[in-house]
Amino acid sequence: MKMNVKPLESLENIAQMIADNGAAADATDIFSKDNYQLLAENRLFSAMIPVEHGGGGMAYGDMAALLRRLAQCHPSTALSFSMHQHIIAANVFKDKKGQGGGPMLQKVAANELKLVSTGAGDWLASNGEMVKVDGGYQYAAIKHFASGSPAGDLLVTSGPYLDPEEGWQVLHFPVSLKAEGVTVLDNWTPMGMRGSGSNSVQLEKVFVPDGSIVTRRPRGDFHGVYCVVLPVALPLIMSVYLGIAETAAEKARTFCNNSQDPVTPYIIGEMENALTTARVITEDMVRCIDGFDFEASVDTVNEIVKRKTVVAAACKTVASKAVESCGGPGFMRGFGLESLLRDTMASHFHPLQEKRQLLFTGSVALGQEPPGQAF
């Protein structure tokens, strides 16, 4: 990418190619490595990394806008890309607060590395088996929902370890997706987000050096690490779903513009109300985080996860009403709406899922500790 080209402008230059690649990938349920290559060639994986660490210095709010636009080109690519960007955002926050993060950011910027997260599948308890060995640990697990893994470079993951003195712990660490014992499985056959490459990753006796452990926390308990990860992740992720909802709404308006059905304007009105809700709440989520000046606290998490639930419901309503307003054609695959409806359904599965969010929010409202997770 030329230094005088801004990331959003750079995205526009490749938008049609991303859309075309994405359509081809979705038709065969595969991940578009070509799209990831286009993003890498334009240095968009390092766009949000501060300039002093070799990145583009892009603001958080601008990255949210980029993801929103990318989703209008190809939802699955945007979702996978958001998973990389939320890891970057967490490390930018740590770097700004003097808590580390710089070395990871420098490594990504130097090599335009593509990061893959397993956090949503691991949550508080994580999974797998870690055995202490000389100089580190030997780790075995299968990690699900590893979006972007077919073209990823580094798996940012965790594993449970029974410490002889401290009891059950969860250790967080990165692992190269090219390391011995790491295999990306060919098992991603979902209802929606078919091209996100959210394959499972199998780790068999993978060596994790002591020096790779970046965080240790009690297993199953809500931990302060999530007071950073959830606030920076969810506004970026929900920006993707907002972009999908906007595409669905535009398709519905265009198709229904000359409709003579007296019910159509009513359905479109429902769609527009839901779209307004999605826009206002998503933009407020981004506002809460932009600049990385937020307080990493349970209260911040609570405000963000409440908004995530509202946005997810609104985006699903937009897509549903868009299909309904178009009648039979909206139900047909070639029309381009049914895939957007399926893609919005994936919004439920990002933490915190609605019922877990209600439990979390209700507990906080009653002055109780955030709920943990049994294992």
Secondary structure as UniProt FT lines:
FT   TURN            3..4
FT   HELIX           7..27
FT   TURN            28..29
FT   HELIX           33..41
FT   TURN            42..43
FT   TURN            45..48
FT   HELIX           51..53
FT   HELIX           60..73
FT   HELIX           75..96
FT   TURN            97..98
FT   HELIX           102..111
FT   STRAND          115..117
FT   HELIX           119..122
FT   TURN            123..125
FT   STRAND          129..133
FT   TURN            134..135
FT   STRAND          136..143
FT   TURN            147..148
FT   HELIX           149..151
FT   STRAND          154..163
FT   TURN            164..166
FT   STRAND          167..176
FT   TURN            177..178
FT   TURN            180..181
FT   STRAND          182..184
FT   TURN            194..195
FT   STRAND          201..209
FT   HELIX           210..212
FT   STRAND          215..218
FT   TURN            219..220
FT   TURN            224..225
FT   HELIX           226..256
FT   TURN            257..258
FT   TURN            262..263
FT   HELIX           264..289
FT   TURN            290..291
FT   HELIX           298..326
FT   HELIX           328..331
FT   HELIX           333..335
FT   HELIX           338..345
FT   HELIX           346..349
FT   HELIX           354..365
FT   TURN            366..367
//
